[in-house]
Amino acid sequence: MSEIRMRNAISRLLSEASAELGIYLQLHPGFEQPKLWAHTANYEFRIHVRDAVPDRVLTLSVWPLDVNELGRLDRATAKRIRAEILAFWDGRTAVQRRFVDTTKPAGPSWAASGIGPWLGGSTS
């Protein structure tokens, strides 16, 4: 899968989410190109709001085969990423960094809070 197609698919999704939220979402500087995620075939994208203080970053892990030959994200993956973006920038959380692995099902409530069981959160 072409990294350019992946980048374009994510950029298209960011444009739609930016229009809906009324903020300027972009790929984080230094991470404009997808990075191969260690020990997997997944690619990592880092998203932030331009000129925001403090800088909040949403990191996405995306499976390359979730992008088709036309450069479009799989419908389920696009829906998941869109929901994660809207939840992260909905104004109800102060979490500055969140990691979302789109290859795994959405987790329990701690996943939405940004606090995992490894940080003392609950898994139920």
C-alpha positions as protocol buffer text, in pm:
chain_id: "A"
residue {
  index: 1
  type: MET
  ca { x: 0 y: 0 z: 0 }
}
residue {
  index: 2
  type: SER
  ca { x: 129 y: 339 z: -92 }
}
residue {
  index: 3
  type: GLU
  ca { x: 213 y: 569 z: 198 }
}
residue {
  index: 4
  type: ILE
  ca { x: 86 y: 857 z: -13 }
}
residue {
  index: 5
  type: ARG
  ca { x: -256 y: 693 z: -40 }
}
residue {
  index: 6
  type: MET
  ca { x: -264 y: 641 z: 335 }
}
residue {
  index: 7
  type: ARG
  ca { x: -167 y: 1001 z: 404 }
}
residue {
  index: 8
  type: ASN
  ca { x: -429 y: 1130 z: 160 }
}
residue {
  index: 9
  type: ALA
  ca { x: -700 y: 912 z: 315 }
}
residue {
  index: 10
  type: ILE
  ca { x: -622 y: 1042 z: 665 }
}
residue {
  index: 11
  type: SER
  ca { x: -593 y: 1402 z: 539 }
}
residue {
  index: 12
  type: ARG
  ca { x: -936 y: 1375 z: 375 }
}
residue {
  index: 13
  type: LEU
  ca { x: -1084 y: 1249 z: 701 }
}
residue {
  index: 14
  type: LEU
  ca { x: -914 y: 1532 z: 895 }
}
residue {
  index: 15
  type: SER
  ca { x: -1063 y: 1789 z: 658 }
}
residue {
  index: 16
  type: GLU
  ca { x: -1413 y: 1655 z: 717 }
}
residue {
  index: 17
  type: ALA
  ca { x: -1366 y: 1644 z: 1095 }
}
residue {
  index: 18
  type: SER
  ca { x: -1214 y: 1995 z: 1096 }
}
residue {
  index: 19
  type: ALA
  ca { x: -1517 y: 2134 z: 917 }
}
residue {
  index: 20
  type: GLU
  ca { x: -1752 y: 1961 z: 1160 }
}
residue {
  index: 21
  type: LEU
  ca { x: -1565 y: 2074 z: 1473 }
}
residue {
  index: 22
  type: GLY
  ca { x: -1470 y: 2420 z: 1346 }
}
residue {
  index: 23
  type: ILE
  ca { x: -1101 y: 2371 z: 1427 }
}
residue {
  index: 24
  type: TYR
  ca { x: -794 y: 2317 z: 1208 }
}
residue {
  index: 25
  type: LEU
  ca { x: -683 y: 1957 z: 1250 }
}
residue {
  index: 26
  type: GLN
  ca { x: -361 y: 1856 z: 1078 }
}
residue {
  index: 27
  type: LEU
  ca { x: -94 y: 1591 z: 1085 }
}
residue {
  index: 28
  type: HIS
  ca { x: 157 y: 1681 z: 1354 }
}
residue {
  index: 29
  type: PRO
  ca { x: 472 y: 1855 z: 1223 }
}
residue {
  index: 30
  type: GLY
  ca { x: 746 y: 1598 z: 1186 }
}
residue {
  index: 31
  type: PHE
  ca { x: 483 y: 1329 z: 1131 }
}
residue {
  index: 32
  type: GLU
  ca { x: 335 y: 1441 z: 800 }
}
residue {
  index: 33
  type: GLN
  ca { x: 433 y: 1107 z: 649 }
}
residue {
  index: 34
  type: PRO
  ca { x: 304 y: 786 z: 806 }
}
residue {
  index: 35
  type: LYS
  ca { x: 557 y: 611 z: 1028 }
}
residue {
  index: 36
  type: LEU
  ca { x: 584 y: 234 z: 1031 }
}
residue {
  index: 37
  type: TRP
  ca { x: 484 y: 125 z: 1379 }
}
residue {
  index: 38
  type: ALA
  ca { x: 742 y: -95 z: 1555 }
}
residue {
  index: 39
  type: HIS
  ca { x: 694 y: -472 z: 1532 }
}
residue {
  index: 40
  type: THR
  ca { x: 377 y: -450 z: 1321 }
}
residue {
  index: 41
  type: ALA
  ca { x: 267 y: -372 z: 968 }
}
residue {
  index: 42
  type: ASN
  ca { x: 64 y: -75 z: 1098 }
}
residue {
  index: 43
  type: TYR
  ca { x: 133 y: 289 z: 1027 }
}
residue {
  index: 44
  type: GLU
  ca { x: 121 y: 565 z: 1286 }
}
residue {
  index: 45
  type: PHE
  ca { x: -32 y: 908 z: 1235 }
}
residue {
  index: 46
  type: ARG
  ca { x: -14 y: 1192 z: 1487 }
}
residue {
  index: 47
  type: ILE
  ca { x: -288 y: 1452 z: 1473 }
}
residue {
  index: 48
  type: HIS
  ca { x: -310 y: 1788 z: 1647 }
}
residue {
  index: 49
  type: VAL
  ca { x: -482 y: 2126 z: 1619 }
}
residue {
  index: 50
  type: ARG
  ca { x: -267 y: 2387 z: 1452 }
}
residue {
  index: 51
  type: ASP
  ca { x: -140 y: 2662 z: 1686 }
}
residue {
  index: 52
  type: ALA
  ca { x: -325 y: 2520 z: 1986 }
}
residue {
  index: 53
  type: VAL
  ca { x: -185 y: 2581 z: 2334 }
}
residue {
  index: 54
  type: PRO
  ca { x: -137 y: 2338 z: 2496 }
}
residue {
  index: 55
  type: ASP
  ca { x: -69 y: 2103 z: 2210 }
}
residue {
  index: 56
  type: ARG
  ca { x: -293 y: 1794 z: 2234 }
}
residue {
  index: 57
  type: VAL
  ca { x: -198 y: 1493 z: 2022 }
}
residue {
  index: 58
  type: LEU
  ca { x: -406 y: 1199 z: 1906 }
}
residue {
  index: 59
  type: THR
  ca { x: -192 y: 913 z: 1777 }
}
residue {
  index: 60
  type: LEU
  ca { x: -357 y: 662 z: 1545 }
}
residue {
  index: 61
  type: SER
  ca { x: -230 y: 319 z: 1445 }
}
residue {
  index: 62
  type: VAL
  ca { x: -382 y: 221 z: 1110 }
}
residue {
  index: 63
  type: TRP
  ca { x: -354 y: -108 z: 923 }
}
residue {
  index: 64
  type: PRO
  ca { x: -235 y: -41 z: 565 }
}
residue {
  index: 65
  type: LEU
  ca { x: -497 y: -271 z: 411 }
}
residue {
  index: 66
  type: ASP
  ca { x: -773 y: -51 z: 556 }
}
residue {
  index: 67
  type: VAL
  ca { x: -698 y: 188 z: 267 }
}
residue {
  index: 68
  type: ASN
  ca { x: -816 y: 71 z: -75 }
}
residue {
  index: 69
  type: GLU
  ca { x: -658 y: 126 z: -418 }
}
residue {
  index: 70
  type: LEU
  ca { x: -853 y: 450 z: -459 }
}
residue {
  index: 71
  type: GLY
  ca { x: -705 y: 596 z: -141 }
}
residue {
  index: 72
  type: ARG
  ca { x: -1023 y: 561 z: 66 }
}
residue {
  index: 73
  type: LEU
  ca { x: -1035 y: 429 z: 420 }
}
residue {
  index: 74
  type: ASP
  ca { x: -1241 y: 122 z: 495 }
}
residue {
  index: 75
  type: ARG
  ca { x: -1586 y: 237 z: 613 }
}
residue {
  index: 76
  type: ALA
  ca { x: -1554 y: 83 z: 962 }
}
residue {
  index: 77
  type: THR
  ca { x: -1204 y: 225 z: 1016 }
}
residue {
  index: 78
  type: ALA
  ca { x: -1308 y: 571 z: 895 }
}
residue {
  index: 79
  type: LYS
  ca { x: -1607 y: 566 z: 1129 }
}
residue {
  index: 80
  type: ARG
  ca { x: -1387 y: 461 z: 1422 }
}
residue {
  index: 81
  type: ILE
  ca { x: -1122 y: 728 z: 1352 }
}
residue {
  index: 82
  type: ARG
  ca { x: -1389 y: 995 z: 1311 }
}
residue {
  index: 83
  type: ALA
  ca { x: -1550 y: 898 z: 1643 }
}
residue {
  index: 84
  type: GLU
  ca { x: -1211 y: 904 z: 1820 }
}
residue {
  index: 85
  type: ILE
  ca { x: -1129 y: 1249 z: 1675 }
}
residue {
  index: 86
  type: LEU
  ca { x: -1467 y: 1392 z: 1775 }
}
residue {
  index: 87
  type: ALA
  ca { x: -1441 y: 1243 z: 2125 }
}
residue {
  index: 88
  type: PHE
  ca { x: -1086 y: 1372 z: 2178 }
}
residue {
  index: 89
  type: TRP
  ca { x: -1166 y: 1729 z: 2075 }
}
residue {
  index: 90
  type: ASP
  ca { x: -1522 y: 1755 z: 2209 }
}
residue {
  index: 91
  type: GLY
  ca { x: -1420 y: 1993 z: 2489 }
}
residue {
  index: 92
  type: ARG
  ca { x: -1503 y: 1748 z: 2767 }
}
residue {
  index: 93
  type: THR
  ca { x: -1155 y: 1612 z: 2834 }
}
residue {
  index: 94
  type: ALA
  ca { x: -823 y: 1770 z: 2926 }
}
residue {
  index: 95
  type: VAL
  ca { x: -617 y: 1465 z: 2826 }
}
residue {
  index: 96
  type: GLN
  ca { x: -323 y: 1591 z: 2620 }
}
residue {
  index: 97
  type: ARG
  ca { x: -221 y: 1266 z: 2452 }
}
residue {
  index: 98
  type: ARG
  ca { x: -413 y: 959 z: 2348 }
}
residue {
  index: 99
  type: PHE
  ca { x: -315 y: 651 z: 2148 }
}
residue {
  index: 100
  type: VAL
  ca { x: -576 y: 465 z: 1944 }
}
residue {
  index: 101
  type: ASP
  ca { x: -504 y: 134 z: 1775 }
}
residue {
  index: 102
  type: THR
  ca { x: -771 y: 113 z: 1505 }
}
residue {
  index: 103
  type: THR
  ca { x: -683 y: -252 z: 1439 }
}
residue {
  index: 104
  type: LYS
  ca { x: -831 y: -350 z: 1775 }
}
residue {
  index: 105
  type: PRO
  ca { x: -1194 y: -313 z: 1883 }
}
residue {
  index: 106
  type: ALA
  ca { x: -1281 y: -6 z: 2087 }
}
residue {
  index: 107
  type: GLY
  ca { x: -1209 y: -83 z: 2449 }
}
residue {
  index: 108
  type: PRO
  ca { x: -1407 y: -33 z: 2768 }
}
residue {
  index: 109
  type: SER
  ca { x: -1469 y: 303 z: 2929 }
}
residue {
  index: 110
  type: TRP
  ca { x: -1105 y: 357 z: 3035 }
}
residue {
  index: 111
  type: ALA
  ca { x: -1003 y: 370 z: 2669 }
}
residue {
  index: 112
  type: ALA
  ca { x: -1218 y: 678 z: 2615 }
}
residue {
  index: 113
  type: SER
  ca { x: -1075 y: 847 z: 2923 }
}
residue {
  index: 114
  type: GLY
  ca { x: -716 y: 802 z: 2810 }
}
residue {
  index: 115
  type: ILE
  ca { x: -628 y: 621 z: 3133 }
}
residue {
  index: 116
  type: GLY
  ca { x: -545 y: 256 z: 3094 }
}
residue {
  index: 117
  type: PRO
  ca { x: -532 y: -19 z: 3355 }
}
residue {
  index: 118
  type: TRP
  ca { x: -151 y: 15 z: 3352 }
}
residue {
  index: 119
  type: LEU
  ca { x: -199 y: 360 z: 3507 }
}
residue {
  index: 120
  type: GLY
  ca { x: -435 y: 242 z: 3777 }
}
residue {
  index: 121
  type: GLY
  ca { x: -756 y: 271 z: 3575 }
}
residue {
  index: 122
  type: SER
  ca { x: -1033 y: 16 z: 3578 }
}
residue {
  index: 123
  type: THR
  ca { x: -1099 y: -224 z: 3291 }
}
residue {
  index: 124
  type: SER
  ca { x: -1472 y: -236 z: 3355 }
}
